[in-house]
């Protein structure tokens, strides 16, 4: 018997893998100000274009043993990892949202978060092409999506961006040093635009806990103490995904506990 639901899981997993492959191109080229459209994927060692049959998401890396067919140069394991993460998150988005307007917004959001996460890990920047356009798309989506409210989205932008901006400003007043990048501020505003203001406390708290644990481990390994610098964007993105896939219930319970009636 044909299982339509299982078919859709497979379709969105496949779409996610394909978008993950494109995401790898964006992650590498966008910070270098290279075109993300052309040329086609090529080996960065021998400059030869990768054939289509060597560019199958997830599978090709393992078939080739993580090496270029032409020159034998090693390809990073990050390529299939990004594709697998994107594929899994796309399938999860279908699981939680079904075939709906919400699903379209979630897929755009997930693609942007994954790409921004790896760019931030590599270069400690969050591209305006994603954060600022994400805010606009989130607000427009709230105006069009019957399941969301525009004011909730607008308050999410103001609360998300405003909170981190305030924290960064206070840190600068007391230390005369920049403690929070502008990209993080815009990222949290983008998260608020899509998830609404009620998601902001959960995202801030979760990302702070995860970031603190990772920061302590990094400080221990680098032996730099409190001067250890880590990108915060990936933890905001991870917390947003947690909220999207199950954390909303916890967040609303927490909000109702301290501010009953607002949830």
DAHU-V550232 format. One record per pair of residues at least 24 apart in sequence whose C-alpha atoms are under 8 Angstrom apart, sorted by the first residue. I is the first residue (numbers start at 1). J is the second residue. If there is no record, write none. Layout:
i->I j->J
i->I j->J
//
This chain:
i->8 j->94
i->9 j->91
i->9 j->94
i->9 j->95
i->10 j->91
i->12 j->87
i->12 j->90
i->12 j->91
i->12 j->94
i->13 j->87
i->13 j->88
i->13 j->89
i->13 j->90
i->13 j->91
i->14 j->87
i->15 j->87
i->15 j->90
i->16 j->83
i->16 j->84
i->16 j->86
i->16 j->87
i->16 j->88
i->16 j->89
i->16 j->90
i->16 j->91
i->17 j->57
i->17 j->58
i->17 j->83
i->17 j->84
i->17 j->86
i->17 j->87
i->18 j->57
i->18 j->83
i->18 j->87
i->19 j->83
i->19 j->86
i->19 j->111
i->20 j->57
i->20 j->82
i->20 j->83
i->20 j->84
i->20 j->85
i->20 j->86
i->20 j->87
i->20 j->111
i->21 j->57
i->21 j->79
i->21 j->82
i->21 j->83
i->23 j->82
i->23 j->83
i->23 j->111
i->23 j->114
i->23 j->115
i->24 j->79
i->24 j->82
i->24 j->83
i->24 j->115
i->26 j->115
i->27 j->115
i->27 j->116
i->27 j->118
i->27 j->119
i->28 j->119
i->31 j->119
i->31 j->123
i->31 j->127
i->43 j->68
i->45 j->71
i->45 j->73
i->46 j->70
i->46 j->71
i->57 j->83
i->58 j->83
i->58 j->84
i->82 j->114
i->86 j->110
i->86 j->111
i->86 j->114
i->92 j->245
i->93 j->245
i->96 j->245
i->101 j->145
i->102 j->145
i->102 j->147
i->105 j->138
i->105 j->141
i->105 j->194
i->109 j->134
i->109 j->194
i->110 j->241
i->113 j->237
i->114 j->237
i->116 j->233
i->116 j->234
i->117 j->233
i->117 j->234
i->117 j->237
i->118 j->234
i->120 j->231
i->120 j->233
i->120 j->234
i->121 j->231
i->121 j->234
i->124 j->230
i->124 j->231
i->125 j->183
i->126 j->183
i->126 j->184
i->126 j->187
i->126 j->233
i->127 j->183
i->128 j->183
i->131 j->183
i->131 j->186
i->131 j->187
i->131 j->190
i->132 j->186
i->132 j->190
i->134 j->190
i->134 j->193
i->135 j->186
i->135 j->189
i->135 j->190
i->135 j->191
i->135 j->193
i->135 j->194
i->138 j->190
i->138 j->193
i->138 j->194
i->139 j->193
i->139 j->194
i->141 j->194
i->142 j->193
i->142 j->194
i->152 j->193
i->152 j->196
i->152 j->197
i->153 j->192
i->153 j->193
i->153 j->194
i->153 j->195
i->153 j->196
i->153 j->197
i->154 j->192
i->154 j->193
i->154 j->196
i->155 j->192
i->155 j->193
i->155 j->196
i->155 j->197
i->156 j->189
i->156 j->191
i->156 j->192
i->156 j->193
i->156 j->194
i->156 j->195
i->156 j->196
i->156 j->197
i->156 j->198
i->156 j->199
i->156 j->200
i->157 j->188
i->157 j->189
i->157 j->190
i->157 j->191
i->157 j->192
i->157 j->193
i->157 j->196
i->157 j->197
i->158 j->189
i->158 j->192
i->159 j->189
i->159 j->192
i->159 j->197
i->159 j->200
i->160 j->185
i->160 j->188
i->160 j->189
i->160 j->190
i->160 j->191
i->160 j->192
i->160 j->197
i->160 j->200
i->161 j->185
i->161 j->186
i->161 j->187
i->161 j->188
i->161 j->189
i->162 j->189
i->164 j->188
i->183 j->233
i->184 j->232
i->184 j->233
i->187 j->233
i->187 j->236
i->188 j->236
i->191 j->240
i->195 j->244
i->198 j->251
i->198 j->252
i->198 j->255
i->198 j->263
i->199 j->240
i->199 j->243
i->199 j->248
i->199 j->251
i->201 j->251
i->202 j->239
i->202 j->243
i->202 j->247
i->202 j->251
i->203 j->236
i->203 j->239
i->203 j->240
i->203 j->243
i->204 j->236
i->204 j->239
i->206 j->239
i->207 j->232
i->207 j->235
i->207 j->236
i->207 j->238
i->207 j->239
i->208 j->235
i->210 j->235
i->211 j->235
//
